[in-house]
């Protein structure tokens, strides 16, 4: 698996959106189960008219790309992939951060109403909570963006299970894998679009994402072995390739402007 395969899949997602019954085509393409389709449809409703910043396409295409990157990089069987709940985390990862008035309790209520168990709901909410930005400009006005993003990367990569959700990490041993995986897939989905459409900001963005990758390399020894090791390595490799390609693209653009 490499970044070219994933980008081709992203193109296929765009093709799905152009079809008359595009959501059915999209759900079939990214392999959602019946309950995941219900969750994705609810996420679409809550994100409403939100668009992707540079392309203007519906925001849910980003959610589909994140799910797709995860699915393409997974090395195990379909049933084990579904049990990880990583697709659900990907579908929900921006709801609390980007939807006004939508909080963790609303997410928990939504998951239960769709049919997820209390234990599944707890796991999904924990990961979404960890992926929701803490060091915002509004809450930390005295910090610049670089300081906030560095602290955010350190917070996510140094995560420990919260007592709000679990008594100990053995209750959800895959938590770190799920959080890292969705963060990497999110990076893959966003990187090329930002590099191609906003050269000035892209240099800042790529540096921030490299910081996250560096923090992950310090905190992921437990993910190097075991059943899900190949999944994590594939995602990390594709994220590295994505950052490299975007950096090279910016260099080329800079040279052409000299």
Secondary structure as GFF3:
##gff-version 3
##sequence-region A 1 258
A	DSSP	alpha_helix	3	17	.	.	.	ID=ss1
A	DSSP	alpha_helix	22	30	.	.	.	ID=ss2
A	DSSP	alpha_helix	34	47	.	.	.	ID=ss3
A	DSSP	alpha_helix	60	73	.	.	.	ID=ss4
A	DSSP	alpha_helix	78	83	.	.	.	ID=ss5
A	DSSP	alpha_helix	86	92	.	.	.	ID=ss6
A	DSSP	alpha_helix	95	98	.	.	.	ID=ss7
A	DSSP	alpha_helix	104	114	.	.	.	ID=ss8
A	DSSP	alpha_helix	118	131	.	.	.	ID=ss9
A	DSSP	alpha_helix	145	157	.	.	.	ID=ss10
A	DSSP	three_ten_helix	169	172	.	.	.	ID=ss11
A	DSSP	alpha_helix	175	197	.	.	.	ID=ss12
A	DSSP	alpha_helix	199	219	.	.	.	ID=ss13
A	DSSP	three_ten_helix	221	223	.	.	.	ID=ss14
A	DSSP	alpha_helix	229	256	.	.	.	ID=ss15
###
